Amino acid sequence: MDNQYASAPADTAIARPGRRWHPPAVAGRALVAASVIGLGGAIAAAAPAAAVSQADAEAQFRAAGISWTSSGGCTTQSIPTCTSFSGIRQATIDGAKTLRSASGCALTITGGTEVGHAGGTYSHENGYKLDFRPTTCLDGWITGTYTRIADRGDGAAQYRAASGNIYADEGNHWDVTYYNCGGC
């Protein structure tokens, strides 16, 4: 963390130059920070951050040394065998980059925003989730670093990072919900 930001209260939203601020997770749920702007007596809520394009997400993952694969060899969001990043949130990309950096593990994304995943607010479709190929390194990092919490409704073992992000072991991949960037 930059020293100029170290003295700010934990609940203060500070926008660092060139970076978006993402609210911290609280008790496993994203803290929703509604920015309110007064406009000539009218009050309007600030619009949510724009989703990232496929090309921009790929460039960021590539620069971070994160790879991806697709059983269909494609990126089309409307095809379930593709691996799409269209509409992914910047906090999700940053969370994956934080995982890569903190763990030192090679990461391969196997699922993004393509159709075919379960719905909901914090879903793949809404840009909150990524699936990662399990490896000895990644498995060991998640299970040895994060806190084991109750199994998900479908029986998947879950682990919570200090950031509040949730890692669910679905057997053939890790299903990760990024409520925030994980400490970026």
mmCIF file of the C-alpha atoms, coordinates in Angstrom:
data_MODEL
# 
_entry.id   MODEL 
# 
loop_
_atom_site.group_PDB 
_atom_site.id 
_atom_site.type_symbol 
_atom_site.label_atom_id 
_atom_site.label_alt_id 
_atom_site.label_comp_id 
_atom_site.label_asym_id 
_atom_site.label_entity_id 
_atom_site.label_seq_id 
_atom_site.pdbx_PDB_ins_code 
_atom_site.Cartn_x 
_atom_site.Cartn_y 
_atom_site.Cartn_z 
_atom_site.occupancy 
_atom_site.B_iso_or_equiv 
_atom_site.pdbx_formal_charge 
_atom_site.auth_seq_id 
_atom_site.auth_comp_id 
_atom_site.auth_asym_id 
_atom_site.auth_atom_id 
_atom_site.pdbx_PDB_model_num 
ATOM 1   C CA . MET A 1 1   ? 0.000   0.000   0.000   1.00 0.00 ? 1   MET A CA 1 
ATOM 2   C CA . ASP A 1 2   ? 1.312   3.466   -0.787  1.00 0.00 ? 2   ASP A CA 1 
ATOM 3   C CA . ASN A 1 3   ? 2.253   5.422   2.343   1.00 0.00 ? 3   ASN A CA 1 
ATOM 4   C CA . GLN A 1 4   ? 0.097   8.382   1.347   1.00 0.00 ? 4   GLN A CA 1 
ATOM 5   C CA . TYR A 1 5   ? -2.976  6.141   1.720   1.00 0.00 ? 5   TYR A CA 1 
ATOM 6   C CA . ALA A 1 6   ? -1.933  4.291   4.880   1.00 0.00 ? 6   ALA A CA 1 
ATOM 7   C CA . SER A 1 7   ? -3.388  6.844   7.301   1.00 0.00 ? 7   SER A CA 1 
ATOM 8   C CA . ALA A 1 8   ? -6.875  6.964   5.774   1.00 0.00 ? 8   ALA A CA 1 
ATOM 9   C CA . PRO A 1 9   ? -9.674  5.331   7.781   1.00 0.00 ? 9   PRO A CA 1 
ATOM 10  C CA . ALA A 1 10  ? -10.544 1.823   6.542   1.00 0.00 ? 10  ALA A CA 1 
ATOM 11  C CA . ASP A 1 11  ? -14.044 2.859   5.508   1.00 0.00 ? 11  ASP A CA 1 
ATOM 12  C CA . THR A 1 12  ? -12.929 5.859   3.461   1.00 0.00 ? 12  THR A CA 1 
ATOM 13  C CA . ALA A 1 13  ? -13.102 5.498   -0.301  1.00 0.00 ? 13  ALA A CA 1 
ATOM 14  C CA . ILE A 1 14  ? -9.862  6.725   -1.818  1.00 0.00 ? 14  ILE A CA 1 
ATOM 15  C CA . ALA A 1 15  ? -9.466  6.740   -5.561  1.00 0.00 ? 15  ALA A CA 1 
ATOM 16  C CA . ARG A 1 16  ? -5.825  6.252   -6.431  1.00 0.00 ? 16  ARG A CA 1 
ATOM 17  C CA . PRO A 1 17  ? -4.697  7.967   -9.622  1.00 0.00 ? 17  PRO A CA 1 
ATOM 18  C CA . GLY A 1 18  ? -5.297  5.676   -12.574 1.00 0.00 ? 18  GLY A CA 1 
ATOM 19  C CA . ARG A 1 19  ? -7.116  3.038   -10.490 1.00 0.00 ? 19  ARG A CA 1 
ATOM 20  C CA . ARG A 1 20  ? -10.740 2.422   -9.621  1.00 0.00 ? 20  ARG A CA 1 
ATOM 21  C CA . TRP A 1 21  ? -11.732 2.016   -5.997  1.00 0.00 ? 21  TRP A CA 1 
ATOM 22  C CA . HIS A 1 22  ? -13.560 -1.203  -5.202  1.00 0.00 ? 22  HIS A CA 1 
ATOM 23  C CA . PRO A 1 23  ? -15.378 -1.620  -1.889  1.00 0.00 ? 23  PRO A CA 1 
ATOM 24  C CA . PRO A 1 24  ? -14.087 -4.230  0.565   1.00 0.00 ? 24  PRO A CA 1 
ATOM 25  C CA . ALA A 1 25  ? -16.042 -7.379  1.301   1.00 0.00 ? 25  ALA A CA 1 
ATOM 26  C CA . VAL A 1 26  ? -17.797 -7.566  4.628   1.00 0.00 ? 26  VAL A CA 1 
ATOM 27  C CA . ALA A 1 27  ? -18.815 -10.942 6.062   1.00 0.00 ? 27  ALA A CA 1 
ATOM 28  C CA . GLY A 1 28  ? -18.604 -12.550 2.614   1.00 0.00 ? 28  GLY A CA 1 
ATOM 29  C CA . ARG A 1 29  ? -20.860 -10.015 0.965   1.00 0.00 ? 29  ARG A CA 1 
ATOM 30  C CA . ALA A 1 30  ? -19.776 -7.040  -1.049  1.00 0.00 ? 30  ALA A CA 1 
ATOM 31  C CA . LEU A 1 31  ? -20.193 -3.752  0.726   1.00 0.00 ? 31  LEU A CA 1 
ATOM 32  C CA . VAL A 1 32  ? -22.165 -1.617  -1.659  1.00 0.00 ? 32  VAL A CA 1 
ATOM 33  C CA . ALA A 1 33  ? -20.890 1.902   -1.664  1.00 0.00 ? 33  ALA A CA 1 
ATOM 34  C CA . ALA A 1 34  ? -23.450 4.165   -3.244  1.00 0.00 ? 34  ALA A CA 1 
ATOM 35  C CA . SER A 1 35  ? -21.871 7.357   -4.439  1.00 0.00 ? 35  SER A CA 1 
ATOM 36  C CA . VAL A 1 36  ? -24.350 10.193  -4.338  1.00 0.00 ? 36  VAL A CA 1 
ATOM 37  C CA . ILE A 1 37  ? -23.771 13.341  -6.321  1.00 0.00 ? 37  ILE A CA 1 
ATOM 38  C CA . GLY A 1 38  ? -25.805 16.525  -5.884  1.00 0.00 ? 38  GLY A CA 1 
ATOM 39  C CA . LEU A 1 39  ? -26.743 18.066  -9.220  1.00 0.00 ? 39  LEU A CA 1 
ATOM 40  C CA . GLY A 1 40  ? -28.549 21.392  -8.941  1.00 0.00 ? 40  GLY A CA 1 
ATOM 41  C CA . GLY A 1 41  ? -30.712 20.182  -6.068  1.00 0.00 ? 41  GLY A CA 1 
ATOM 42  C CA . ALA A 1 42  ? -31.295 16.768  -7.665  1.00 0.00 ? 42  ALA A CA 1 
ATOM 43  C CA . ILE A 1 43  ? -29.541 13.738  -6.258  1.00 0.00 ? 43  ILE A CA 1 
ATOM 44  C CA . ALA A 1 44  ? -28.390 10.962  -8.570  1.00 0.00 ? 44  ALA A CA 1 
ATOM 45  C CA . ALA A 1 45  ? -26.566 7.730   -7.775  1.00 0.00 ? 45  ALA A CA 1 
ATOM 46  C CA . ALA A 1 46  ? -23.306 7.265   -9.624  1.00 0.00 ? 46  ALA A CA 1 
ATOM 47  C CA . ALA A 1 47  ? -23.356 4.658   -12.380 1.00 0.00 ? 47  ALA A CA 1 
ATOM 48  C CA . PRO A 1 48  ? -21.577 1.351   -11.732 1.00 0.00 ? 48  PRO A CA 1 
ATOM 49  C CA . ALA A 1 49  ? -18.131 0.862   -13.210 1.00 0.00 ? 49  ALA A CA 1 
ATOM 50  C CA . ALA A 1 50  ? -18.197 -0.193  -16.835 1.00 0.00 ? 50  ALA A CA 1 
ATOM 51  C CA . ALA A 1 51  ? -17.432 -3.786  -17.698 1.00 0.00 ? 51  ALA A CA 1 
ATOM 52  C CA . VAL A 1 52  ? -14.152 -4.622  -19.395 1.00 0.00 ? 52  VAL A CA 1 
ATOM 53  C CA . SER A 1 53  ? -13.966 -5.759  -23.016 1.00 0.00 ? 53  SER A CA 1 
ATOM 54  C CA . GLN A 1 54  ? -12.710 -9.161  -24.145 1.00 0.00 ? 54  GLN A CA 1 
ATOM 55  C CA . ALA A 1 55  ? -9.584  -7.638  -25.711 1.00 0.00 ? 55  ALA A CA 1 
ATOM 56  C CA . ASP A 1 56  ? -8.709  -5.529  -22.660 1.00 0.00 ? 56  ASP A CA 1 
ATOM 57  C CA . ALA A 1 57  ? -9.222  -8.466  -20.275 1.00 0.00 ? 57  ALA A CA 1 
ATOM 58  C CA . GLU A 1 58  ? -7.029  -10.717 -22.446 1.00 0.00 ? 58  GLU A CA 1 
ATOM 59  C CA . ALA A 1 59  ? -4.293  -8.071  -22.531 1.00 0.00 ? 59  ALA A CA 1 
ATOM 60  C CA . GLN A 1 60  ? -4.361  -7.684  -18.746 1.00 0.00 ? 60  GLN A CA 1 
ATOM 61  C CA . PHE A 1 61  ? -4.313  -11.442 -18.119 1.00 0.00 ? 61  PHE A CA 1 
ATOM 62  C CA . ARG A 1 62  ? -1.496  -11.929 -20.631 1.00 0.00 ? 62  ARG A CA 1 
ATOM 63  C CA . ALA A 1 63  ? 0.567   -9.152  -18.994 1.00 0.00 ? 63  ALA A CA 1 
ATOM 64  C CA . ALA A 1 64  ? 0.072   -10.809 -15.576 1.00 0.00 ? 64  ALA A CA 1 
ATOM 65  C CA . GLY A 1 65  ? 1.161   -14.224 -16.869 1.00 0.00 ? 65  GLY A CA 1 
ATOM 66  C CA . ILE A 1 66  ? -2.322  -15.731 -16.557 1.00 0.00 ? 66  ILE A CA 1 
ATOM 67  C CA . SER A 1 67  ? -3.385  -18.080 -19.342 1.00 0.00 ? 67  SER A CA 1 
ATOM 68  C CA . TRP A 1 68  ? -6.796  -19.310 -20.396 1.00 0.00 ? 68  TRP A CA 1 
ATOM 69  C CA . THR A 1 69  ? -8.236  -22.192 -22.334 1.00 0.00 ? 69  THR A CA 1 
ATOM 70  C CA . SER A 1 70  ? -11.544 -23.013 -23.971 1.00 0.00 ? 70  SER A CA 1 
ATOM 71  C CA . SER A 1 71  ? -12.910 -26.472 -24.734 1.00 0.00 ? 71  SER A CA 1 
ATOM 72  C CA . GLY A 1 72  ? -14.556 -24.931 -27.806 1.00 0.00 ? 72  GLY A CA 1 
ATOM 73  C CA . GLY A 1 73  ? -11.498 -22.920 -28.831 1.00 0.00 ? 73  GLY A CA 1 
ATOM 74  C CA . CYS A 1 74  ? -13.521 -19.688 -28.831 1.00 0.00 ? 74  CYS A CA 1 
ATOM 75  C CA . THR A 1 75  ? -14.422 -16.539 -26.859 1.00 0.00 ? 75  THR A CA 1 
ATOM 76  C CA . THR A 1 76  ? -18.071 -16.028 -27.869 1.00 0.00 ? 76  THR A CA 1 
ATOM 77  C CA . GLN A 1 77  ? -20.092 -15.258 -24.748 1.00 0.00 ? 77  GLN A CA 1 
ATOM 78  C CA . SER A 1 78  ? -23.266 -16.937 -26.037 1.00 0.00 ? 78  SER A CA 1 
ATOM 79  C CA . ILE A 1 79  ? -21.564 -20.333 -26.547 1.00 0.00 ? 79  ILE A CA 1 
ATOM 80  C CA . PRO A 1 80  ? -21.109 -22.398 -23.351 1.00 0.00 ? 80  PRO A CA 1 
ATOM 81  C CA . THR A 1 81  ? -17.981 -24.219 -24.590 1.00 0.00 ? 81  THR A CA 1 
ATOM 82  C CA . CYS A 1 82  ? -16.161 -20.896 -25.093 1.00 0.00 ? 82  CYS A CA 1 
ATOM 83  C CA . THR A 1 83  ? -14.218 -18.998 -22.440 1.00 0.00 ? 83  THR A CA 1 
ATOM 84  C CA . SER A 1 84  ? -15.373 -15.398 -22.645 1.00 0.00 ? 84  SER A CA 1 
ATOM 85  C CA . PHE A 1 85  ? -14.261 -12.328 -20.703 1.00 0.00 ? 85  PHE A CA 1 
ATOM 86  C CA . SER A 1 86  ? -16.789 -10.013 -22.313 1.00 0.00 ? 86  SER A CA 1 
ATOM 87  C CA . GLY A 1 87  ? -18.384 -7.957  -19.542 1.00 0.00 ? 87  GLY A CA 1 
ATOM 88  C CA . ILE A 1 88  ? -15.992 -9.074  -16.793 1.00 0.00 ? 88  ILE A CA 1 
ATOM 89  C CA . ARG A 1 89  ? -15.506 -6.615  -13.917 1.00 0.00 ? 89  ARG A CA 1 
ATOM 90  C CA . GLN A 1 90  ? -12.140 -4.920  -13.421 1.00 0.00 ? 90  GLN A CA 1 
ATOM 91  C CA . ALA A 1 91  ? -12.157 -6.058  -9.771  1.00 0.00 ? 91  ALA A CA 1 
ATOM 92  C CA . THR A 1 92  ? -12.401 -9.677  -10.974 1.00 0.00 ? 92  THR A CA 1 
ATOM 93  C CA . ILE A 1 93  ? -9.412  -9.231  -13.276 1.00 0.00 ? 93  ILE A CA 1 
ATOM 94  C CA . ASP A 1 94  ? -7.484  -7.535  -10.474 1.00 0.00 ? 94  ASP A CA 1 
ATOM 95  C CA . GLY A 1 95  ? -8.447  -10.342 -8.077  1.00 0.00 ? 95  GLY A CA 1 
ATOM 96  C CA . ALA A 1 96  ? -7.016  -12.947 -10.448 1.00 0.00 ? 96  ALA A CA 1 
ATOM 97  C CA . LYS A 1 97  ? -3.843  -10.878 -10.813 1.00 0.00 ? 97  LYS A CA 1 
ATOM 98  C CA . THR A 1 98  ? -3.571  -10.643 -7.016  1.00 0.00 ? 98  THR A CA 1 
ATOM 99  C CA . LEU A 1 99  ? -4.003  -14.428 -6.719  1.00 0.00 ? 99  LEU A CA 1 
ATOM 100 C CA . ARG A 1 100 ? -1.271  -14.985 -9.319  1.00 0.00 ? 100 ARG A CA 1 
ATOM 101 C CA . SER A 1 101 ? 1.126   -12.608 -7.606  1.00 0.00 ? 101 SER A CA 1 
ATOM 102 C CA . ALA A 1 102 ? 0.454   -13.710 -4.011  1.00 0.00 ? 102 ALA A CA 1 
ATOM 103 C CA . SER A 1 103 ? 0.459   -17.449 -4.681  1.00 0.00 ? 103 SER A CA 1 
ATOM 104 C CA . GLY A 1 104 ? 3.240   -17.596 -7.257  1.00 0.00 ? 104 GLY A CA 1 
ATOM 105 C CA . CYS A 1 105 ? 1.207   -20.333 -8.957  1.00 0.00 ? 105 CYS A CA 1 
ATOM 106 C CA . ALA A 1 106 ? 0.633   -20.630 -12.680 1.00 0.00 ? 106 ALA A CA 1 
ATOM 107 C CA . LEU A 1 107 ? -3.040  -19.869 -13.353 1.00 0.00 ? 107 LEU A CA 1 
ATOM 108 C CA . THR A 1 108 ? -5.179  -21.126 -16.217 1.00 0.00 ? 108 THR A CA 1 
ATOM 109 C CA . ILE A 1 109 ? -8.696  -19.752 -16.546 1.00 0.00 ? 109 ILE A CA 1 
ATOM 110 C CA . THR A 1 110 ? -11.220 -22.325 -17.796 1.00 0.00 ? 110 THR A CA 1 
ATOM 111 C CA . GLY A 1 111 ? -14.407 -20.309 -17.379 1.00 0.00 ? 111 GLY A CA 1 
ATOM 112 C CA . GLY A 1 112 ? -15.397 -16.662 -17.568 1.00 0.00 ? 112 GLY A CA 1 
ATOM 113 C CA . THR A 1 113 ? -18.569 -14.823 -18.510 1.00 0.00 ? 113 THR A CA 1 
ATOM 114 C CA . GLU A 1 114 ? -19.864 -17.319 -21.081 1.00 0.00 ? 114 GLU A CA 1 
ATOM 115 C CA . VAL A 1 115 ? -23.374 -18.780 -20.745 1.00 0.00 ? 115 VAL A CA 1 
ATOM 116 C CA . GLY A 1 116 ? -23.906 -22.113 -19.038 1.00 0.00 ? 116 GLY A CA 1 
ATOM 117 C CA . HIS A 1 117 ? -23.052 -21.172 -15.447 1.00 0.00 ? 117 HIS A CA 1 
ATOM 118 C CA . ALA A 1 118 ? -25.459 -20.710 -12.531 1.00 0.00 ? 118 ALA A CA 1 
ATOM 119 C CA . GLY A 1 119 ? -27.118 -17.292 -12.393 1.00 0.00 ? 119 GLY A CA 1 
ATOM 120 C CA . GLY A 1 120 ? -27.401 -14.787 -9.586  1.00 0.00 ? 120 GLY A CA 1 
ATOM 121 C CA . THR A 1 121 ? -26.067 -11.412 -8.608  1.00 0.00 ? 121 THR A CA 1 
ATOM 122 C CA . TYR A 1 122 ? -22.472 -12.587 -8.041  1.00 0.00 ? 122 TYR A CA 1 
ATOM 123 C CA . SER A 1 123 ? -22.358 -14.817 -11.107 1.00 0.00 ? 123 SER A CA 1 
ATOM 124 C CA . HIS A 1 124 ? -20.103 -15.566 -14.045 1.00 0.00 ? 124 HIS A CA 1 
ATOM 125 C CA . GLU A 1 125 ? -22.578 -13.773 -16.308 1.00 0.00 ? 125 GLU A CA 1 
ATOM 126 C CA . ASN A 1 126 ? -22.360 -10.595 -14.215 1.00 0.00 ? 126 ASN A CA 1 
ATOM 127 C CA . GLY A 1 127 ? -18.549 -10.662 -14.291 1.00 0.00 ? 127 GLY A CA 1 
ATOM 128 C CA . TYR A 1 128 ? -17.906 -11.653 -10.645 1.00 0.00 ? 128 TYR A CA 1 
ATOM 129 C CA . LYS A 1 129 ? -16.554 -15.180 -11.199 1.00 0.00 ? 129 LYS A CA 1 
ATOM 130 C CA . LEU A 1 130 ? -13.729 -17.039 -12.867 1.00 0.00 ? 130 LEU A CA 1 
ATOM 131 C CA . ASP A 1 131 ? -12.970 -20.763 -13.008 1.00 0.00 ? 131 ASP A CA 1 
ATOM 132 C CA . PHE A 1 132 ? -9.353  -21.928 -12.653 1.00 0.00 ? 132 PHE A CA 1 
ATOM 133 C CA . ARG A 1 133 ? -7.769  -25.250 -13.556 1.00 0.00 ? 133 ARG A CA 1 
ATOM 134 C CA . PRO A 1 134 ? -6.630  -26.983 -10.358 1.00 0.00 ? 134 PRO A CA 1 
ATOM 135 C CA . THR A 1 135 ? -2.917  -27.598 -9.891  1.00 0.00 ? 135 THR A CA 1 
ATOM 136 C CA . THR A 1 136 ? -0.881  -28.868 -6.958  1.00 0.00 ? 136 THR A CA 1 
ATOM 137 C CA . CYS A 1 137 ? 0.386   -25.327 -6.384  1.00 0.00 ? 137 CYS A CA 1 
ATOM 138 C CA . LEU A 1 138 ? -3.031  -23.642 -6.559  1.00 0.00 ? 138 LEU A CA 1 
ATOM 139 C CA . ASP A 1 139 ? -4.773  -26.334 -4.501  1.00 0.00 ? 139 ASP A CA 1 
ATOM 140 C CA . GLY A 1 140 ? -2.122  -26.053 -1.795  1.00 0.00 ? 140 GLY A CA 1 
ATOM 141 C CA . TRP A 1 141 ? -2.260  -22.255 -1.771  1.00 0.00 ? 141 TRP A CA 1 
ATOM 142 C CA . ILE A 1 142 ? -6.033  -22.064 -1.429  1.00 0.00 ? 142 ILE A CA 1 
ATOM 143 C CA . THR A 1 143 ? -6.400  -24.814 1.170   1.00 0.00 ? 143 THR A CA 1 
ATOM 144 C CA . GLY A 1 144 ? -3.321  -23.746 3.132   1.00 0.00 ? 144 GLY A CA 1 
ATOM 145 C CA . THR A 1 145 ? -3.856  -19.975 3.086   1.00 0.00 ? 145 THR A CA 1 
ATOM 146 C CA . TYR A 1 146 ? -7.594  -19.334 3.126   1.00 0.00 ? 146 TYR A CA 1 
ATOM 147 C CA . THR A 1 147 ? -10.156 -20.172 5.808   1.00 0.00 ? 147 THR A CA 1 
ATOM 148 C CA . ARG A 1 148 ? -12.311 -23.258 5.311   1.00 0.00 ? 148 ARG A CA 1 
ATOM 149 C CA . ILE A 1 149 ? -15.984 -22.321 5.597   1.00 0.00 ? 149 ILE A CA 1 
ATOM 150 C CA . ALA A 1 150 ? -19.231 -24.266 5.250   1.00 0.00 ? 150 ALA A CA 1 
ATOM 151 C CA . ASP A 1 151 ? -19.781 -26.267 2.082   1.00 0.00 ? 151 ASP A CA 1 
ATOM 152 C CA . ARG A 1 152 ? -21.785 -24.608 -0.646  1.00 0.00 ? 152 ARG A CA 1 
ATOM 153 C CA . GLY A 1 153 ? -25.356 -25.830 -1.186  1.00 0.00 ? 153 GLY A CA 1 
ATOM 154 C CA . ASP A 1 154 ? -24.179 -28.235 -3.904  1.00 0.00 ? 154 ASP A CA 1 
ATOM 155 C CA . GLY A 1 155 ? -21.559 -29.750 -1.569  1.00 0.00 ? 155 GLY A CA 1 
ATOM 156 C CA . ALA A 1 156 ? -18.510 -27.912 -2.947  1.00 0.00 ? 156 ALA A CA 1 
ATOM 157 C CA . ALA A 1 157 ? -15.873 -27.231 -0.283  1.00 0.00 ? 157 ALA A CA 1 
ATOM 158 C CA . GLN A 1 158 ? -15.408 -23.493 0.172   1.00 0.00 ? 158 GLN A CA 1 
ATOM 159 C CA . TYR A 1 159 ? -12.544 -21.324 1.357   1.00 0.00 ? 159 TYR A CA 1 
ATOM 160 C CA . ARG A 1 160 ? -12.694 -17.599 2.166   1.00 0.00 ? 160 ARG A CA 1 
ATOM 161 C CA . ALA A 1 161 ? -9.743  -15.281 1.616   1.00 0.00 ? 161 ALA A CA 1 
ATOM 162 C CA . ALA A 1 162 ? -9.144  -12.440 4.085   1.00 0.00 ? 162 ALA A CA 1 
ATOM 163 C CA . SER A 1 163 ? -10.535 -10.148 1.363   1.00 0.00 ? 163 SER A CA 1 
ATOM 164 C CA . GLY A 1 164 ? -13.876 -11.981 1.470   1.00 0.00 ? 164 GLY A CA 1 
ATOM 165 C CA . ASN A 1 165 ? -13.467 -13.591 -1.951  1.00 0.00 ? 165 ASN A CA 1 
ATOM 166 C CA . ILE A 1 166 ? -14.740 -17.180 -2.036  1.00 0.00 ? 166 ILE A CA 1 
ATOM 167 C CA . TYR A 1 167 ? -12.960 -20.187 -3.599  1.00 0.00 ? 167 TYR A CA 1 
ATOM 168 C CA . ALA A 1 168 ? -15.184 -23.243 -4.204  1.00 0.00 ? 168 ALA A CA 1 
ATOM 169 C CA . ASP A 1 169 ? -13.667 -26.614 -5.130  1.00 0.00 ? 169 ASP A CA 1 
ATOM 170 C CA . GLU A 1 170 ? -15.878 -28.051 -7.865  1.00 0.00 ? 170 GLU A CA 1 
ATOM 171 C CA . GLY A 1 171 ? -13.539 -31.010 -8.452  1.00 0.00 ? 171 GLY A CA 1 
ATOM 172 C CA . ASN A 1 172 ? -12.363 -30.258 -11.970 1.00 0.00 ? 172 ASN A CA 1 
ATOM 173 C CA . HIS A 1 173 ? -11.926 -26.518 -11.338 1.00 0.00 ? 173 HIS A CA 1 
ATOM 174 C CA . TRP A 1 174 ? -11.898 -23.801 -8.693  1.00 0.00 ? 174 TRP A CA 1 
ATOM 175 C CA . ASP A 1 175 ? -14.974 -21.561 -8.941  1.00 0.00 ? 175 ASP A CA 1 
ATOM 176 C CA . VAL A 1 176 ? -13.890 -18.180 -7.577  1.00 0.00 ? 176 VAL A CA 1 
ATOM 177 C CA . THR A 1 177 ? -16.202 -15.315 -6.634  1.00 0.00 ? 177 THR A CA 1 
ATOM 178 C CA . TYR A 1 178 ? -14.410 -11.971 -6.629  1.00 0.00 ? 178 TYR A CA 1 
ATOM 179 C CA . TYR A 1 179 ? -16.292 -9.435  -4.531  1.00 0.00 ? 179 TYR A CA 1 
ATOM 180 C CA . ASN A 1 180 ? -13.203 -7.210  -4.738  1.00 0.00 ? 180 ASN A CA 1 
ATOM 181 C CA . CYS A 1 181 ? -9.657  -7.178  -6.073  1.00 0.00 ? 181 CYS A CA 1 
ATOM 182 C CA . GLY A 1 182 ? -8.260  -9.175  -3.169  1.00 0.00 ? 182 GLY A CA 1 
ATOM 183 C CA . GLY A 1 183 ? -5.918  -6.508  -1.829  1.00 0.00 ? 183 GLY A CA 1 
ATOM 184 C CA . CYS A 1 184 ? -4.553  -5.024  -5.042  1.00 0.00 ? 184 CYS A CA 1 
# 
